[in-house]
Structures are given as C-alpha cells and as structure tokens.
Amino acid sequence: MKAHIFSKLSQAIKNDVLGVQNTLTSVKANVAVVQDVQQQQWDAQKLQQHQALMQWLSASDFAAQHHDIISRKEEGTGQWFLDSTEFEAWQQGPKKILFCPGIPGAGKTMIAAIAIDHLFKRAQVEDIGVAYLFCNYKEQLEQTSTALLAIVLKQLIQNRPDAAGPVTQIYQRHEKQKSKPSRDEIFGILQSVCLAYPTVYLVIDALDECTTQDGSRTQLVKGLRQLEAKTGIRLMFTSRFIPEVTEEFQSEPTLELRASDQDVRRYLAGQLSHLPRCVQREPQLAHEVQHHIAEAVDGMYVILASWAYKVD
C-alpha cells in the first residue's frame, strides 16, 4: 500500500517537475524572442543615429559620382596605370605619396576612379581603409580644407560604426550650438581613425581645382602630409600642370597621366555602333577611321569623347 502511494507521489512530482521545465523552456523562448526584437530595434536605432551622425559630419557623398565615372569605362581601360611600377610602389613601397599630373582632358579623373575602384576591390578581401575626393572648381565655396577632411573622415567610418565614438562626442558638444567641428577637431579624430586601419589609401583628384581662397588648398595638402607622417596614410594626387602644385610635389614619385594608345583604341572599339552604317559595313574603312582618330587625339580623352565618330 505504501509502495503504491510512494509510486503515485513520485510520478506526480515528476509530472510537476516536467511541467516546470516546459514552462521554463517556454519562458526562455519568449525571453529570447523579446530580446531579439529589442536587439533589432536597438540596432535599427543605432543605425539611424549613425546615419544622422554621418550626415551631420558631411552632407557630401562622392559615391554617385564615382559610380557614374566608372560605369563609362571600357573594359581594360587604365590597366597600364594599375600595372605601372609607380602605382605598385605606391601601394606597397616605402614612398607613400604619388603625384599624377596631366594635361587638360588627359583622363585624370577616369584614372583616379579606376584606382579607387581597384582599391575598393582590395578592401573586400583586405582590412584596408579607402577614401577619395573629387575636387571641383564649381564647388570651391563648399570644398574648403575643413569640409574635404570631414568627407575623408566620413568615408572611413561610415561602414565602421565602432570607430565613430570620437565623432559622437564632438557631435554632442556642437549639437546645442548648431555648429560644425573645427579643422583641428576633425584632424585629431581622423588621425586616430587612420591608426585603426593597417593601411589607409586616399585618392585626391583634381587638386588644382581645390580653392586657394584663405589658403585652403595649401592647408589641405599640409594637413594630409602631417597625416601621412603620423599615420602612414598613402596619398595619391592628380592635377593639371600648374607651378604651385607641381612644385609642391617635385620631390615625390611622379607618373604623368595621358590617354594611352591602347585606351584610346579600346574606347573607339566600344563606340563602333556610333559610326555611320556605311562605315560599319566596311571593316577596313572602320579600322582606318579608328586609326586616324587615335592619332589625332594625342593623349586627350576630351577630344576623343567630343568628336570621335563625327564622320561626314
């Protein structure tokens, strides 16, 4: 009799324990769901805050411009530049500055975009930082040295929210006064961010178009040189041949940019559909047209793009 009562009592206890265990499992599952929802909400909030922070730092974004430029590139164009000993040495060698001057219309911006694209492909498999600037004389009032340095900082931290802490701190200081960070504040943060990467590459296109008002261009170059000395950032500049710029880089490795014969012919080959049909039907004639245009272009993409296939 006692054994029977013991057995029933033991079974009841087991059932109660099992019920408690099932309840705990259910509670844990519900807690996990709540925590997951809270984490998603927290992540969304943090992402929104980070995006707002980036917008405050700089409203400018060169990504669309870079995409537009690179989308017009013919396959293989600029490979001579990527394969050059000067560019290879700049990426890996002891010299961390590369100056790339060229005549107007030589395709400097396209080469800069090709270099940027190449570096971004490296960044997909390597832990490197990549930033770039497209200077434009039409936007000189907005492209001060402080504004350009802010754009560089934004590019280096926009995909790394964990590195945005110092920016958040200065944002909180400036928010009440509705002000922007000073050049010195940006430079200080930029220095620490660059040191967080094993290597940082910065491509500055059309330095000659950066404003000289209030010494802005001089300040930009000086600041970037200081950054290179303190962090090892690698700097590539393109520019027209103007004395005040070329003199600045006369002791640095230099690679002149020109529309190479191969690049010109690739561009022309990609534009065959623009030839009159009477020419397209005659391969020899089409070849002669391309040959004569390539000779006449003389290293200038501007001429090539403007009248390459205007055949009477």
C-alpha positions as CSV (number, residue, x, y, z in Angstrom):
1,M,0.0,0.0,0.0
2,K,2.8,2.4,1.0
3,A,4.7,1.4,-2.2
4,H,1.7,2.3,-4.3
5,I,1.3,5.7,-2.6
6,F,5.0,6.4,-3.0
7,S,4.8,5.5,-6.7
8,K,1.9,7.8,-7.3
9,L,3.6,10.6,-5.3
10,S,6.8,10.1,-7.2
11,Q,5.0,10.3,-10.5
12,A,3.2,13.4,-9.5
13,I,6.4,15.1,-8.6
14,K,8.0,14.1,-11.9
15,N,5.0,15.5,-13.7
16,D,5.3,18.7,-11.8
17,V,9.0,19.0,-12.5
18,L,8.4,18.3,-16.2
19,G,5.7,20.9,-16.2
20,V,8.0,23.4,-14.6
21,Q,10.8,22.5,-17.1
22,N,8.4,23.0,-20.0
23,T,7.3,26.3,-18.6
24,L,10.9,27.4,-18.1
25,T,11.6,26.4,-21.7
26,S,8.6,28.4,-22.9
27,V,9.6,31.4,-20.8
28,K,13.2,31.2,-22.1
29,A,11.9,31.1,-25.7
30,N,9.7,34.1,-25.1
31,V,12.5,36.0,-23.5
32,A,14.7,35.2,-26.4
33,V,12.1,36.5,-28.8
34,V,11.7,39.7,-26.8
35,Q,15.5,40.1,-26.6
36,D,15.8,39.5,-30.4
37,V,13.1,42.1,-31.1
38,Q,14.7,44.6,-28.7
39,Q,18.1,43.9,-30.3
40,Q,16.7,44.6,-33.7
41,Q,15.1,47.8,-32.5
42,W,18.3,48.8,-30.8
43,D,20.3,48.0,-34.0
44,A,17.9,50.0,-36.1
45,Q,18.0,52.9,-33.7
46,K,21.9,52.8,-33.6
47,L,22.0,52.6,-37.4
48,Q,19.6,55.6,-37.7
49,Q,21.8,57.5,-35.2
50,H,24.9,56.6,-37.1
51,Q,23.4,57.8,-40.4
52,A,22.4,61.0,-38.8
53,L,25.9,61.4,-37.4
54,M,27.4,60.9,-40.9
55,Q,25.0,63.4,-42.4
56,W,26.0,66.0,-39.7
57,L,29.6,65.4,-40.4
58,S,29.2,66.0,-44.1
59,A,26.3,66.0,-46.5
60,S,28.6,65.4,-49.4
61,D,28.9,62.0,-50.9
62,F,31.1,61.2,-53.9
63,A,29.9,57.6,-54.3
64,A,27.4,58.5,-57.1
65,Q,30.0,60.5,-59.0
66,H,32.5,57.7,-58.7
67,H,29.9,55.2,-59.9
68,D,28.9,57.4,-62.9
69,I,32.6,57.7,-63.9
70,I,33.5,54.1,-63.6
71,S,30.3,53.0,-65.4
72,R,31.6,54.7,-68.6
73,K,34.9,52.9,-68.5
74,E,35.6,50.5,-71.4
75,E,36.9,47.1,-70.2
76,G,40.6,47.1,-69.8
77,T,41.0,50.9,-69.8
78,G,43.6,52.2,-67.4
79,Q,45.2,48.8,-66.8
80,W,48.5,50.3,-67.9
81,F,48.2,52.6,-64.8
82,L,47.4,49.8,-62.4
83,D,50.3,47.7,-63.8
84,S,52.8,50.6,-63.6
85,T,55.7,50.3,-61.3
86,E,54.9,53.7,-59.8
87,F,51.4,52.7,-58.8
88,E,52.6,49.3,-57.5
89,A,55.3,51.0,-55.5
90,W,52.8,53.5,-54.0
91,Q,50.6,50.7,-52.8
92,Q,53.3,48.7,-51.1
93,G,56.6,50.6,-51.1
94,P,58.3,53.0,-48.7
95,K,57.1,56.1,-50.5
96,K,53.6,56.9,-49.5
97,I,52.8,59.8,-51.9
98,L,52.2,59.5,-55.6
99,F,51.7,62.6,-57.8
100,C,49.9,62.1,-61.1
101,P,49.9,65.3,-63.3
102,G,48.4,65.5,-66.7
103,I,47.3,68.0,-69.4
104,P,43.6,69.1,-69.5
105,G,41.5,66.3,-71.0
106,A,44.0,63.6,-70.4
107,G,41.6,61.4,-68.4
108,K,42.9,62.2,-65.0
109,T,39.5,61.8,-63.3
110,M,38.9,58.4,-65.1
111,I,42.3,57.1,-63.9
112,A,41.5,58.3,-60.4
113,A,38.2,56.5,-60.5
114,I,39.9,53.3,-61.8
115,A,42.5,53.5,-59.0
116,I,39.6,54.0,-56.4
117,D,37.7,51.0,-57.9
118,H,40.9,48.9,-57.7
119,L,41.4,49.8,-54.0
120,F,37.8,49.0,-53.1
121,K,38.2,45.6,-54.6
122,R,41.2,45.1,-52.4
123,A,39.2,46.3,-49.4
124,Q,36.7,43.4,-50.0
125,V,39.4,40.9,-49.0
126,E,41.9,43.0,-47.0
127,D,41.5,45.2,-44.0
128,I,42.4,48.5,-45.6
129,G,40.7,51.9,-45.5
130,V,39.8,53.7,-48.7
131,A,38.7,57.3,-49.2
132,Y,38.7,59.7,-52.1
133,L,37.9,63.3,-53.1
134,F,36.8,64.7,-56.4
135,C,37.7,68.4,-56.3
136,N,35.6,70.6,-58.5
137,Y,36.2,74.3,-59.2
138,K,32.4,74.8,-59.5
139,E,32.0,73.8,-55.8
140,Q,35.0,75.7,-54.4
141,L,33.0,77.6,-51.8
142,E,31.8,74.3,-50.3
143,Q,35.1,72.4,-50.7
144,T,37.2,74.0,-48.1
145,S,40.1,72.1,-46.5
146,T,37.9,71.5,-43.4
147,A,35.0,70.2,-45.4
148,L,37.2,67.9,-47.5
149,L,38.8,66.5,-44.4
150,A,35.4,65.9,-43.0
151,I,34.4,63.9,-46.1
152,V,37.5,61.7,-45.7
153,L,36.6,61.1,-42.1
154,K,33.0,60.2,-43.0
155,Q,34.1,57.7,-45.7
156,L,36.5,55.9,-43.3
157,I,33.9,55.5,-40.5
158,Q,30.6,55.2,-42.3
159,N,30.9,51.4,-42.6
160,R,32.6,51.1,-39.2
161,P,30.2,52.4,-36.5
162,D,32.5,51.1,-33.8
163,A,35.1,53.8,-34.8
164,A,32.5,56.6,-34.6
165,G,32.8,57.2,-30.9
166,P,35.0,60.3,-31.0
167,V,32.7,61.8,-33.7
168,T,29.7,61.2,-31.4
169,Q,31.5,63.1,-28.6
170,I,32.1,66.2,-30.6
171,Y,28.6,66.0,-32.1
172,Q,27.2,66.2,-28.6
173,R,29.3,69.2,-27.9
174,H,28.3,71.0,-31.0
175,E,24.6,70.0,-31.2
176,K,23.4,72.6,-28.7
177,Q,25.1,75.4,-30.6
178,K,24.1,74.0,-34.1
179,S,27.8,74.3,-35.1
180,K,30.2,72.1,-37.1
181,P,33.5,70.6,-35.9
182,S,36.7,72.6,-36.5
183,R,39.5,71.6,-38.7
184,D,41.7,70.7,-35.7
185,E,38.9,68.5,-34.2
186,I,38.4,66.7,-37.5
187,F,42.1,66.2,-37.9
188,G,42.5,64.8,-34.5
189,I,39.8,62.2,-35.0
190,L,41.0,61.4,-38.5
191,Q,44.4,60.6,-37.1
192,S,43.0,58.1,-34.6
193,V,40.7,56.5,-37.2
194,C,43.6,56.1,-39.7
195,L,45.6,54.3,-37.0
196,A,42.8,51.9,-36.5
197,Y,43.4,50.5,-40.0
198,P,46.6,48.6,-41.0
199,T,46.7,50.9,-44.1
200,V,44.6,53.7,-45.5
201,Y,44.6,54.9,-49.1
202,L,43.4,58.3,-50.1
203,V,43.0,59.4,-53.7
204,I,42.6,63.2,-54.3
205,D,41.5,64.0,-57.9
206,A,42.0,67.5,-59.5
207,L,43.9,69.1,-56.6
208,D,44.3,72.1,-58.9
209,E,40.6,72.7,-58.7
210,C,40.6,73.0,-54.9
211,T,40.1,76.5,-53.8
212,T,43.1,78.7,-52.9
213,Q,40.9,81.1,-51.0
214,D,42.2,81.6,-47.5
215,G,45.0,79.2,-48.3
216,S,42.6,76.3,-48.3
217,R,44.5,74.1,-50.8
218,T,47.8,74.7,-49.0
219,Q,46.1,73.8,-45.7
220,L,44.7,70.6,-47.2
221,V,48.0,69.4,-48.6
222,K,49.8,70.4,-45.4
223,G,47.2,68.6,-43.3
224,L,47.4,65.4,-45.4
225,R,51.2,65.5,-45.3
226,Q,51.0,65.7,-41.5
227,L,48.6,62.8,-41.5
228,E,50.9,60.8,-43.7
229,A,53.8,61.4,-41.3
230,K,51.8,60.5,-38.2
231,T,49.7,57.5,-39.5
232,G,51.4,56.3,-42.7
233,I,48.3,57.0,-44.9
234,R,49.1,56.7,-48.6
235,L,48.2,59.7,-50.7
236,M,47.7,59.9,-54.5
237,F,47.0,63.3,-56.1
238,T,46.0,64.1,-59.7
239,S,46.3,67.7,-61.1
240,R,46.9,69.8,-64.1
241,F,50.4,71.1,-64.7
242,I,50.3,74.3,-62.7
243,P,53.5,75.6,-61.0
244,E,52.2,76.0,-57.5
245,V,51.0,72.3,-57.4
246,T,53.9,70.7,-59.3
247,E,56.4,72.5,-57.1
248,E,54.8,71.1,-54.0
249,F,55.4,67.5,-55.3
250,Q,58.7,67.9,-57.1
251,S,60.5,65.6,-54.7
252,E,57.7,62.9,-54.8
253,P,57.3,59.9,-57.1
254,T,55.5,61.2,-60.2
255,L,53.6,59.4,-63.0
256,E,52.3,61.6,-65.9
257,L,48.7,60.7,-67.0
258,R,47.9,60.6,-70.7
259,A,45.3,58.8,-72.7
260,S,47.3,55.7,-73.8
261,D,47.1,54.5,-77.3
262,Q,45.6,51.2,-76.1
263,D,43.0,53.0,-74.0
264,V,42.0,55.2,-77.0
265,R,41.6,52.2,-79.2
266,R,39.5,50.4,-76.6
267,Y,37.3,53.4,-76.3
268,L,36.9,53.6,-80.1
269,A,36.2,49.9,-80.3
270,G,33.4,50.3,-77.8
271,Q,31.9,53.1,-79.9
272,L,31.6,51.3,-83.2
273,S,27.8,51.4,-83.1
274,H,28.1,55.2,-83.4
275,L,29.7,55.0,-86.8
276,P,27.5,55.5,-89.9
277,R,26.2,52.2,-91.1
278,C,28.0,52.7,-94.4
279,V,31.3,52.7,-92.5
280,Q,30.3,49.9,-90.1
281,R,29.7,47.6,-93.2
282,E,33.3,48.2,-94.3
283,P,35.7,46.8,-91.6
284,Q,38.7,48.2,-93.4
285,L,37.2,51.7,-93.5
286,A,36.1,51.5,-89.9
287,H,39.7,50.5,-89.0
288,E,41.1,53.5,-90.8
289,V,38.7,55.8,-89.1
290,Q,39.7,54.5,-85.7
291,H,43.4,54.7,-86.6
292,H,43.2,58.4,-87.7
293,I,41.2,59.4,-84.7
294,A,43.6,57.7,-82.4
295,E,46.5,59.6,-83.9
296,A,44.7,62.9,-83.8
297,V,43.6,62.6,-80.2
298,D,47.2,62.8,-79.0
299,G,46.5,61.7,-75.4
300,M,43.4,63.7,-74.8
301,Y,40.1,62.0,-73.9
302,V,38.2,65.2,-74.1
303,I,38.8,65.4,-77.9
304,L,38.1,61.7,-78.2
305,A,34.8,62.0,-76.4
306,S,33.6,65.1,-78.2
307,W,34.2,64.2,-81.9
308,A,35.4,60.6,-82.1
309,Y,32.8,59.4,-84.6
310,K,31.6,62.5,-86.2
311,V,32.2,61.2,-89.7
312,D,30.7,63.0,-92.7
